[in-house]
Amino acid sequence: MKIIDIYNIDQSHVFDEFEMSFANTIDCKYTILSNIDISIIDINHIDDIIKGNPLIDKSYYEDTPYSCDSDVHCIVDYCDNYGLPLTLAEKHSLIAHEIGHIYLKLSKTNQGGLVEELDADSFACSIGLQTELKSALIKLESFEQNSKLKDEIKVRISKLL
């Protein structure tokens, strides 16, 4: 797995540090990801992945600090604009969660909805980020305004022991 920053978005080096810390573990545990390039973009470059498709709502990519488009192996970094105070380790856990979505797509085990969110959470936990993910989700849940998403986050938190 290699993270590509073509727009020089990673000014604080969060993705660089993630890659240095976790790429080898991910490549060994999830070999399907070992030759995959994952691009990172910010909301200013979202048109590059939606390619002007009017059916895709840009706000989809703004509802969490990080989101992904698993079809094009891309993570959208909205973290600085989102306003949630996360530690570096919490950011890493959310990045791992998004990479989990890419893995699920590549392994053809993505099911959508809450099941897929839980599976992506399991991916992050499998590389040692369970505590950090739980902490990030607790912060996210307290920040979330949408009651349906808030309830989904609560379920996700409850599954992390």
N, C-alpha and C positions, 0 to 999 in steps of 0.2 A: 504494500500500500504506500502510495506517495501522495502527499498533499501539495497541490499546485496553487500558487497565489499569483495569478497572472496580472491582477490589478494592484498588487502591492497593498492589500487591505490589512494584512496582519502586522500593523505597526507595533502592537504590544507583544508580538511573538507568541501569542496563545497557541496558535496552531503549530508553529515551529516546535514549541516545547511539548505539545501533545505528541507530535510525530516522533520526536526524540525519545520520549518516555514510553510510548505504547505501540509504535509501528511494528517492532519485532514480535511482540507478544501477539498482536492481532494477526500478523502474517503466519505465525506458527500455528495458532489455534484455528484460524479461518483462512485456509490456503486459497480459497476462491478470491480473496481480497488481495493476495500477494502481488499481483501484477496490475492492480487497478490504480489509476490516477483519480484522485478526488479533488475537484476544483473548489475553491472558496471564492465567494463573491459577496458583495454587500447589496443593499437594496437599490443603490444607484445603478447597478449593472444587472438588475433582474431581467430586463428586457432581453439580455443575451441568452437567457435560458427559456423564457416564454415565447421568444421570437415573435412578439407582437400579436400573439394569439388572444383575441378579445374574450375568449371563454375562460381564460385564467385570470383570476382576481389577484392582483399584487398584494392585497392585504393578507392573503393566506400566509405569505412569507413573513409577515410582521407580527404574528400572534404569539411568538415565543422568541427568546433571545437567539436561538439557532433553529433553522428548519432545513429541510433537504428536498431535493428533487432526485429521487432514487433512479429515475429513468436516465438521467444524464450524469450521475455520480457527482453531484454538486451540493455543497452545504452553503446556505445563505447565512451570513453573519450579520445579525441585527442587534447583537448584544449591547453595543454602546448606545444605540438609539432606544433600546427597550427600557433602560433606567432601573434595572434590577441589580442591586449590589451583590455580585457573586465573587467568590474567591476563585483563584486560578484553578484549584482542584475541582470546584463545582462546574466551572466552564468546561473543563476537560470531560467531566462526566456527561454533560449535555452534548458535547461534540461526539463522544463515544456512542451515545444514544442515537444520534443522527447517522453515524456510520453503521449502526445496527440496522437502520432502515435500508441502507444500501445493500448490506449483506443479505437481508431478508429478500430483497428484490432479486439479487443475483442467484440466490439459492432457491428461488421460486417458492418461498414459504411465507411471503407477506400476505396477510389476511385482511388488512385494513382495520380501521376502528380501534377500539380499546385493546383487542387481542394483539394487534400489531404493536401498539404502544408498549404493552407489557413485554412482548418479545424483544423489542428494541432496548427496553430497560434491562432485560436479562443479559443482553449483549454487553452493555456497559458494566454490569455487575461481574460478568465473567472475566473481565480484564482488571478487576480489583477496585472498581469505583462505586461500589454499593453505598457506602456511607456518604460519599460526596454527592451521589445522585439523590439520595434521600434528602439531604440538606438542601440541595438546589430545588427539588420539587416542593419542599415545605415553603421555601421563599417564594417560588412561583405561584403556589396555591394561595398564599396570603396576598399576592399582588394581583391575581386574576379577578376580573370583573364579571366575566361571562359565567353564569351559574352552572351551565352544563359542563364547560371545561373545568371549572373548579371542582365539580363532583368527580370528573374523570381523574383529575390529578390526585384527589383524595384516595380513590381506589388504587391508583398506582403506588402511592405512598404506603398504603396498608399492605401491599404485596412485598414491600422491601423490609425484611426483618431487621 
